[in-house]
């Protein structure tokens, strides 16, 4: 287990680590939504045809299942995992060229709080010098890329027990010299978790060198019960020269100053009837002057205009087209278009949507019997998706019609609840199933 070093010692270790790793590689896929924070990548030369045997550079066994997406910087691949047998939570680093395990650290205890996910659902984040892992237990640990621990803390110990019905799984964000974590939770206790009343939702900014809090911004919401719970991740976006952190949850979407956390604008609500079980999973995604908020349970997608202050305006909604909805998957913005996956329906539908008008350019059915809750990845003119059972689909991006280029089964027999998104880096794909991490491409 990691030791919790006093801050002066942790700061000294961090300073040494930052100095000694000054030449570390820039991340090609540093956070769970990639280099552009929208699911897209400028990578080219990515494979279109592959399987568990074809076009595989290497595969590595994982200690157990996880919904987390790998982070890649240079020749290092970082991935988290939960072991159901030992109930240990692991942080791993693999060699990108060979798949060899470079280091493996136990960072916490536990496996799952509910039967739909486990504690290793948040994705690691790296800037090429450090890597930060977060788990549903609230353990937050920072290593240098060589595997030496810089600091460790537990957010629940420092800011109070989480009040979530389901396992908390927001991913940390490392951006602009700060480490961010959002906790959007119930105001009352649930199943014995959290204070009986008065739990606050907040955005926390930390110094990545020490893990010390820089500020904590309380984010209120008018939602009730489970609808206050969000499993989304804050996303940075610059529009009109103004950088913001965009947060979705609690029946509203908000924009915040990344320096202070102060709220700049807000729009809501997609839940005027105050339904109490509308927890939010998809993160916001921005492009072409709007930010998308995906209301849950088959409700519409809302495109909110960026650039304003106070009460924001809606540019369009998808209400006229019931295929354009997403209960879990975060949409993709790629090459000027939004791609929205409705993966919980009987007919799993991927839609290409114009960001200015909300017009559906094309919509097509993914022929999977399993749910699809992975978030789409766009790169090299292709869109990559994966089902709960580990089926991977490659769809042609853009154009005027839906076209599946390739499909293959990367999972094992009996696999379920596979939710990791596919990462692209160095001309390769990184596909995390329940049992393995595959590196596809030369």
Number of C-alpha atoms within 10 A of each C-alpha: 10 15 12 15 16 11 13 10 14 20 20 14 20 24 15 14 21 17 11 12 16 10 10 16 16 14 22 23 29 28 27 27 27 26 17 17 22 27 28 24 22 17 17 15 13 19 17 20 14 17 16 16 11 10 15 17 17 18 19 16 13 20 20 23 28 28 26 26 30 28 30 34 25 17 18 22 25 27 25 31 28 28 21 15 9 12 15 20 27 22 25 23 25 20 16 23 14 13 20 13 15 16 15 15 18 14 20 24 18 18 24 20 15 11 9 10 21 28 32 31 26 27 30 31 31 28 22 24 21 25 28 28 25 29 33 24 24 19 20 21 24 25 21 23 25 15 17 15 23 30 27 22 19 17 18 13 11 10 13 14 17 27 29 26 19 21 22 27 26 23 27 25 25 24 17 9 12 18 21 26 21 24 25 31 27 29 25 20 20 18 9 12 15 21 17 12 12 11 19 22 25 18 21 22 24 18 16 23 22 22 23 16 15 15 15 19 17 17 19 13 20 14 25 19 21 23 24 27 28 29 24 24 28 25 22 24 21 14 14 8 8 10 16 25 24 27 27 30 32 29 27 20 25 25 29 21 16 18 15 14 21 17 19 18 20 21 20 22 17 20 18 10 8 15 14 13 15 25 27 26 24 25 27 27 27 26 22 15 17 21 25 28 33 33 26 22 15 17 18 22 25 25 26 23 19 24 18 12 12 12 11 19 17 15 18 18 19 20 14 10 13 12 24 26 30 29 24 25 23 30 30 26 26 24 15 13 20 25 28 25 32 27 27 19 17 13 16 20 21 25 23 27 22 16 23 16 12 21 15 17 16 17 20 18 18 22 14 18 14 20 21 28 27 25 29 28 27 29 22 18 17 21 24 25 26 32 29 23 24 27 23 22 22 22 22 18 22 21 11 10 13 19 17 16 13 15 20 15 16 24 23 15 9 7 17 18 22 27 29 29 29 27 30 31 27 18 16 21 22 23 26 30 33 26 18 18 20 22 25 25 20 15
